[in-house]
């Protein structure tokens, strides 16, 4: 029969043993030193000069003095002497000066923070993860940095996200007060999209990139092309708004056909163009002119054009083009003018177009 316990090597009180209290107290002393083990330090190779009763240390490798040969053992100062406590696999010790929990695995003491976390169902950092958000983090900053070449890495960093099929969704959801305000990624297809929302339910694409061609589209930039489906008569010497009562396309309804002008939906820079096709009334010396007008009164610089030579009905035309900064609510209209003889601006081929470019 052994005279000590298997794991902690606590001495047994033997049959017919004299001074049983000595053996019993020795066992209590070892228990008191090991249970809820917390050591002051693990970096010393020699005992400190003035230990207090109950002080404990994990002895560093290369121990000397009273600790010689005690490498990695627990040294307990008790009753005026150092007591050696050889560690066993699975012992845990709190290192007070490092705030670190260690475990002994037979060759050394190692930190309990794992080197690998595999197949975890939930992980919460600063908050509680759940089935809908199995990884959840509540924090004010996060850093991803590349493993350098000197550390055995490549110096590069890739963050990879993957979806099962093109019809699925993959991307970043940006929220305010847990209401989605923007989406960035591949949603419903493999086209790259940047979409925004005011309420988290209705979204507008601000940017779309075709993954097959790389062609960039900005779907919410207002653009239009308007035309007249009747001959607009204009007398001599009077600038007259052209009645553009139809549109080939009119994104966001920016062209107001009822009032025959474009209305800027937002501040920005706009590009406009127009075609004015001449149709004779009485004389081919009409001297046709055209221009674009801001807010019904101000001629837009660079938009004025005139044909001074003899006109050919349904063949002579003016092409106008200019760029202008606008404020939301500004209007732009097309005006025509005859300087010598009256005439018409012909149906179908007299048109006005524009788009926001920035």
DAWOLIN-V931398 format. One line per field, one symbol per residue. burial: b if it has 16 or more other ideal C-beta (glycine too) atoms within 10 Angstrom, else e. A space follows every 10 residues. Layout:
burial->???
This chain:
burial->eeeeeeeeeb beeeeeeeee eebeeebeeb eebbeebebe bbeeeebeee beeebbbbbb eebeeebeeb ebbbbbbbee ebbebebeee bebebeeeee ebebeeeebe eeeeeeeeee eeeeeeeebe eeeeeeeeee eeeeeeeeee eeeeeeeeee eeeeeeeeee beeeeeeeeb bbbeebbeee bbbbbbeeee eebebeebee eeeeeeeeeb bbbbbbbbee bbebeeeeee bbbbebbeeb bbebbbeeeb bbbbbeeeeb ebbbbbbbbb beebebbbbb bbbbeeeeeb eebbbebeee beeeebbbeb ebbbebeeeb bbbbbbbbee bbbbbbeeeb bbbbbbee
